[in-house]
Amino acid sequence: MSGPLYVPVLPTKPHAAGAFRRLWPEVRAAIRPLWNLPPLPGVAPETLATVVGTYVDPVSAVSRHGGWIDAPFGEDAQTAALAEALLVYCELGRLRPVTGPERTEAQQAAAVETARHCPRGLGVRVRVTGEWDGRLGEEVRGLLARTGPEVPVDLLLDMGAVLDDRPGAGKEALRALDALVPLAEWRTTTLLGGGFPRATADMLVEGAYEESRAEWRMWHEVRATGRAYAPPLGYGDYGVQPPSALAQAPAPGRKGGPPWGVLRYTTGSSYVLVRTMTRGRDRIAVNRAAARLITELPEFRGARAGQGEEWLSDCANGPLSDSAGTGGPTEWLRAGNLQHMTYVVRSLPGG
């Protein structure tokens, strides 16, 4: 790919790893994921490597073109063990460690030390969830000084949730980039934002719900300024989940869940959500009708556009006498990410 990189912020969970593995090779080659470990509350340091392996082994195996691995929710007592566990994957040359100005000194030091032992350098993730604070720039300057010029660095400017209630996000991103870009010879610079809304039952009462792609507008707003750093500026989002989904701790063995779910679709200007059912007598009919609502959209790209569209078309046209192909929460997330990541890659300049 000759244009900007696409950096989706993805959880190290089966639905995300499965979607990434199923992408067409040319699409996957244009993507460098920022994989996030979930919170692992109470996991003892001596058992952490085994637990981390269950999450990172699958995503490392599919990240042949590189990416980053982050543990933003790690507990202070887990810092050393997390760094040791993640070092293995960074030494393989596929994934890069991540730190940021708000992390503890111990985490920063551990990430920098990992980067010095690995061939791919360090990701510096700077979170700006409101107005830009100039003190962050000074903290990044100090972090870079401790890192040293011999370690290649990537800037990951993470704006968090970017919805219509943040109309000034583009201006804040510009303020942040203007301050951060001059601090280093960044190998890559990426603007991240989560634009997919958190689905609630009341927003999905009737028909399809649409939310504008505010983070996509933010990226274009920055690119349109003519800044020298704008043309190669990478684009990143949180796939088809809100940023808050990453902070959910795993709950092994949990059963049940809500009786409804969501099908998701991405258009040029909006995200489309349609309610599904996880159980109940009408589940097959409701789920196939939900898929048809998407496939009948004027913006639907057709069954051959990608694996996500193929799944939606098969679901929409399946028989009401058979539940096969109507899916469940994991499959709905996987199909959503498949269509979304494929579409984003093809929408980027040079994609």
Disulfide bonds with the S-S distance in Angstrom:
none
